[in-house]
Amino acid sequence: MLASTARAQYLHLMSYEPYEALIAPARAKASLLRLILGLVITALLYMLLLRLGWQVLLSVMGEAWFEQTLQLPGPSSPSQMFVILGSFMFMTAAVSFTVWSLHHHSPLLLIGDFTRAKGQFFRTIGSLFVMATVVAVIASYGTTFVQNLPFSQWLGLLPLTLAFLLIQVSAEELVFRGYLQSQLAALGLHRFIWIMIPSAIFGLLHYDPAVMGAAAPWIALSATLFGVIAADLTARSGTLGPAIAFHFVWNFYAIVLYGFPDYLGGLAFFNYDFSIMDEERLISLMPYDAAFLLLAYLTVRIALRR
């Protein structure tokens, strides 16, 4: 009896049954036409709010500061990164408006049960930081790092940096896993579709051949794999907590701890010793990125089973 009960609990944790908590609110107003319209409204409203925000910033800070701060690729600064990360609050506002006005339910339901999501969030973060620290001690991937910010400045900015980073990752997870994925699942589509479509779009949005050259397809593929993992964790946990935490830790290492000297590295403690435009070096790191992603995924799966 105990063995069968334990097996049943294990199979429950291995299944996507908890995902019903996020699908149910979406099912009431689920239709392909409504979803397409929702995506259009979200994108247009996001671009409108973003443009208005840029205009306000331009009028307050001046054209010279604006152009110098937001020039990409090029040397980055903390100001640039705070502007870019903070702009994602408009994405959250846009998708929240869409859910409220078009689907007639609270945007908070995109997250799931808040208490459960919070617990899963911190368990995921704790397990990933332990795993990442062990990996960092064992393997450096043959890469040399150069200090970017003085430790005192980096540490002083850290609380604000973490807050802005949470704004950025939460916005993307609300749109791709909270809204798009759950709406597709509510249509009764096969799990392969509602996992792969948001993940593929997420990956394509990271495709930037003008900056990354021949490495761009590999970066997009890595982002797609990330999306698949975030989708799976969301479905298995029934909340956005693990996906947001997974995204938060990943971007912490990619933006806050290590960065590129000429691309989004303004808040990083260390910089890589090569440019974002060094295609060969970027491509050479892709197998390590994939291995790290899969190891991180397994780490979170184990942490959430407890």
KENUDO-729898 format. One line per 10 residues: number of its first residue (from 1); their letters; for each residue x, y, z of C-alpha. Coordinates in steps of 0.2 Angstrom, whole numbers. Example, Ala and Ser with C-alpha at 12.3 -4.5 7.8 and 13.67 -1.06 7.14 Angstrom:
REM residues 2
1	AS	62/-22/39; 68/-5/36
REM end
This chain:
REM residues 306
1	MLASTARAQY	0/0/0; 14/12/5; 23/8/-11; 8/11/-22; 4/27/-13; 22/33/-16; 22/28/-34; 5/38/-36; 13/53/-29; 29/51/-39
11	LHLMSYEPYE	18/49/-55; 8/65/-50; 24/75/-49; 30/68/-66; 14/73/-74; 7/89/-81; -9/87/-70; -5/102/-59; -5/113/-75; -24/113/-74
21	ALIAPARAKA	-23/127/-61; -17/138/-75; -27/131/-89; -44/133/-81; -45/152/-80; -39/153/-98; -52/140/-104; -67/151/-101; -63/163/-115; -52/151/-125
31	SLLRLILGLV	-53/153/-144; -39/154/-157; -46/171/-164; -46/178/-146; -29/173/-143; -22/180/-160; -31/196/-156; -24/196/-138; -6/194/-145; -9/209/-157
41	ITALLYMLLL	-16/220/-143; -2/215/-131; 11/219/-144; 4/235/-150; 1/241/-132; 18/236/-127; 26/246/-142; 15/261/-138; 20/262/-120; 38/259/-124
51	RLGWQVLLSV	38/273/-137; 29/285/-124; 42/280/-111; 56/283/-123; 49/300/-127; 47/305/-108; 65/299/-105; 71/309/-121; 63/325/-115; 70/323/-97
61	MGEAWFEQTL	88/317/-101; 91/325/-118; 95/318/-135; 114/316/-132; 112/306/-116; 98/295/-124; 108/291/-140; 124/287/-130; 115/277/-117; 105/266/-128
71	QLPGPSSPSQ	118/263/-142; 119/244/-146; 131/236/-148; 144/247/-139; 151/250/-121; 137/247/-109; 133/256/-93; 122/254/-77; 111/268/-83; 108/259/-100
81	MFVILGSFMF	104/242/-91; 92/250/-79; 83/258/-94; 82/242/-104; 77/231/-89; 64/243/-82; 56/245/-99; 49/227/-97; 36/234/-85; 27/240/-100
91	MTAAVSFTVW	26/222/-106; 18/217/-90; 6/231/-91; 1/226/-109; -2/208/-106; -11/212/-90; -23/224/-99; -26/210/-112; -30/197/-100; -42/209/-90
101	SLHHHSPLLL	-51/217/-105; -51/202/-117; -51/187/-107; -60/194/-92; -50/187/-78; -37/194/-66; -19/194/-73; -13/187/-56; -21/170/-62; -7/169/-75
111	IGDFTRAKGQ	5/166/-60; -6/153/-51; -8/151/-32; 3/165/-26; 8/156/-10; 13/140/-19; 22/150/-33; 32/159/-20; 38/143/-11; 42/135/-28
121	FFRTIGSLFV	51/151/-33; 63/151/-18; 66/133/-19; 71/134/-37; 82/149/-34; 91/141/-19; 94/124/-28; 100/133/-44; 113/145/-35; 120/130/-26
131	MATVVAVIAS	122/120/-42; 129/135/-52; 142/139/-38; 148/121/-39; 149/121/-58; 158/138/-57; 171/130/-45; 174/115/-56; 173/122/-74; 177/139/-81
141	YGTTFVQNLP	174/134/-99; 192/140/-103; 186/158/-103; 195/172/-95; 185/186/-85; 190/204/-83; 183/214/-69; 170/227/-75; 163/236/-60; 172/239/-44
151	FSQWLGLLPL	165/227/-31; 159/241/-20; 149/249/-34; 142/232/-40; 137/228/-22; 129/245/-20; 119/243/-36; 114/225/-32; 97/227/-23; 91/239/-37
161	TLAFLLIQVS	99/227/-50; 89/212/-43; 73/222/-43; 75/227/-61; 80/210/-66; 64/203/-58; 54/215/-68; 62/209/-84; 61/190/-82; 43/191/-74
171	AEELVFRGYL	37/201/-89; 44/188/-102; 37/173/-92; 20/181/-90; 19/183/-109; 26/167/-115; 22/154/-102; 8/163/-92; -2/169/-107; 3/162/-123
181	QSQLAALGLH	6/144/-117; -9/143/-106; -21/150/-119; -14/137/-132; -16/123/-119; -34/129/-115; -38/126/-133; -35/107/-131; -20/107/-142; -7/93/-140
191	RFIWIMIPSA	6/98/-127; 20/97/-140; 11/112/-149; 8/123/-133; 26/120/-127; 35/122/-144; 26/137/-151; 29/149/-137; 47/142/-135; 51/144/-154
201	IFGLLHYDPA	44/162/-154; 55/166/-138; 70/159/-147; 67/169/-163; 66/185/-153; 84/181/-147; 90/180/-165; 101/195/-169; 113/191/-184; 117/209/-185
211	VMGAAAPWIA	126/208/-169; 130/190/-167; 133/185/-185; 135/166/-188; 132/163/-169; 114/170/-170; 105/154/-175; 114/145/-161; 109/158/-148; 91/157/-154
221	LSATLFGVIA	92/138/-153; 98/140/-135; 84/152/-131; 72/140/-138; 78/126/-127; 77/138/-112; 59/141/-117; 55/122/-118; 62/120/-100; 53/134/-93
231	ADLTARSGTL	37/128/-102; 39/110/-94; 43/117/-77; 27/128/-78; 16/113/-83; 24/102/-69; 22/114/-55; 6/122/-59; 13/140/-56; 25/152/-64
241	GPAIAFHFVW	36/152/-49; 49/140/-55; 50/147/-73; 52/165/-66; 66/159/-54; 74/149/-68; 74/164/-79; 80/175/-65; 95/164/-60; 100/162/-79
251	NFYAIVLYGF	99/180/-82; 108/184/-66; 123/175/-72; 122/181/-90; 119/200/-85; 124/203/-67; 138/192/-64; 146/190/-81; 143/201/-97; 150/206/-113
261	PDYLGGLAFF	161/222/-114; 151/229/-129; 134/222/-126; 122/223/-111; 137/221/-99; 134/237/-89; 129/229/-73; 140/214/-73; 154/212/-60; 165/203/-73
271	NYDFSIMDEE	166/204/-92; 171/191/-104; 188/194/-113; 180/194/-130; 167/204/-140; 149/199/-143; 154/199/-161; 167/186/-159; 156/172/-168; 169/158/-166
281	RLISLMPYDA	170/160/-147; 151/162/-145; 148/146/-155; 162/137/-145; 152/140/-129; 135/134/-135; 138/115/-130; 142/121/-112; 127/132/-112; 116/117/-117
291	AFLLLAYLTV	124/106/-104; 122/119/-90; 103/122/-95; 100/103/-94; 109/101/-78; 99/116/-71; 83/108/-77; 87/92/-68; 92/102/-52; 75/111/-52
301	RIALRR	65/95/-55; 74/86/-40; 71/102/-29; 52/103/-33; 50/84/-29; 54/87/-11
REM end
